[in-house]
Amino acid sequence: MTSDTTAIAMRRGDLTVRASLTWRREGWRYAVSLSSDAVETIEEVADDAFEALCRVREHLEPRGWRIGVVGAQADVWPSGMARDQGGGLRAYRVGEDRVGDLVEG
């Protein structure tokens, strides 16, 4: 099993708190979990890490929380090939007129 944990910031209005974001590969699927004193631990499993992260965000954003990771930025999206072959762990920064730099997130 491959995994990684990163310390991140979460924000709601003027409040910033620390959180821990973990991803792990489970067979052909990916699990992403977020732990913080501010919210209950949230874990989602999907076919790629980007989709699992999006599902974690669906728990947080309706309550006003935003997470400080590249994959949560509006202008970042993985290509189909990055999702299929790379598990959605890398994505492109997309602009109005171009697909930009590859970012890890």
C-alpha positions as CSV (number, residue, x, y, z in Angstrom):
1,M,0.0,0.0,0.0
2,T,1.3,3.4,-1.0
3,S,0.4,6.4,1.1
4,D,1.5,10.0,2.1
5,T,0.4,12.4,4.8
6,T,0.7,16.2,4.5
7,A,0.1,18.9,7.1
8,I,-2.2,21.5,5.5
9,A,-4.2,24.6,6.5
10,M,-8.0,24.8,6.5
11,R,-9.8,28.1,6.4
12,R,-13.3,29.4,7.2
13,G,-13.6,33.1,7.1
14,D,-10.9,34.6,9.3
15,L,-10.3,31.3,11.1
16,T,-7.3,29.2,10.0
17,V,-6.7,25.8,11.5
18,R,-4.2,23.0,10.9
19,A,-5.3,19.7,9.4
20,S,-3.7,16.5,8.2
21,L,-4.5,15.2,4.7
22,T,-3.6,11.6,3.9
23,W,-4.0,9.7,0.7
24,R,-3.4,6.0,0.2
25,R,-3.8,3.5,-2.6
26,E,-6.0,0.6,-1.9
27,G,-5.7,-1.9,-4.7
28,W,-6.8,0.1,-7.8
29,R,-8.6,2.7,-5.8
30,Y,-7.5,5.7,-3.7
31,A,-8.6,6.8,-0.2
32,V,-8.2,10.4,1.0
33,S,-8.8,11.4,4.6
34,L,-8.7,14.7,6.4
35,S,-8.3,15.0,10.1
36,S,-8.5,18.2,12.2
37,D,-9.6,19.3,15.6
38,A,-12.1,21.6,13.8
39,V,-14.1,18.9,12.0
40,E,-14.7,15.2,12.3
41,T,-12.3,13.0,10.3
42,I,-13.6,12.6,6.7
43,E,-12.5,9.8,4.5
44,E,-13.6,9.1,0.9
45,V,-12.6,6.4,-1.6
46,A,-12.7,6.8,-5.4
47,D,-11.1,5.6,-8.6
48,D,-8.4,8.3,-8.3
49,A,-7.0,10.6,-5.6
50,F,-8.4,13.7,-7.2
51,E,-12.0,12.4,-7.2
52,A,-11.5,11.3,-3.6
53,L,-10.3,14.8,-2.7
54,C,-13.3,16.3,-4.4
55,R,-15.6,14.1,-2.3
56,V,-13.8,15.2,0.9
57,R,-14.3,18.8,-0.2
58,E,-18.1,18.1,-0.7
59,H,-18.3,17.5,3.1
60,L,-16.4,20.7,4.0
61,E,-17.3,23.4,1.5
62,P,-21.1,23.6,2.4
63,R,-20.0,24.4,5.9
64,G,-17.7,27.2,4.7
65,W,-14.3,25.4,5.0
66,R,-11.7,25.6,2.3
67,I,-8.6,23.4,2.3
68,G,-5.1,24.7,1.3
69,V,-4.0,22.2,-1.3
70,V,-3.3,22.8,-5.0
71,G,-5.9,20.2,-6.0
72,A,-8.6,22.3,-4.4
73,Q,-7.9,25.4,-6.5
74,A,-10.5,26.2,-9.2
75,D,-8.0,26.4,-12.0
76,V,-6.4,23.0,-11.4
77,W,-7.7,19.8,-13.1
78,P,-6.0,16.5,-14.0
79,S,-6.1,15.2,-17.5
80,G,-7.8,11.9,-18.2
81,M,-4.5,10.2,-18.7
82,A,-3.2,11.7,-15.4
83,R,-6.2,10.2,-13.7
84,D,-6.2,6.8,-15.4
85,Q,-2.4,6.2,-15.3
86,G,-1.2,8.4,-12.4
87,G,-4.1,8.1,-10.0
88,G,-5.0,11.8,-10.2
89,L,-2.0,12.8,-8.1
90,R,-0.8,15.3,-10.7
91,A,-2.8,18.0,-12.5
92,Y,-2.6,20.9,-14.8
93,R,-3.1,24.6,-14.0
94,V,-5.7,25.7,-16.6
95,G,-6.1,29.2,-17.8
96,E,-8.7,30.8,-20.1
97,D,-6.5,30.4,-23.2
98,R,-4.2,27.5,-22.3
99,V,-3.4,24.4,-20.2
100,G,-0.5,25.4,-18.1
101,D,2.0,23.9,-15.8
102,L,1.8,20.5,-14.3
103,V,1.4,20.7,-10.6
104,E,1.6,18.2,-7.8
105,G,-0.9,18.5,-5.2
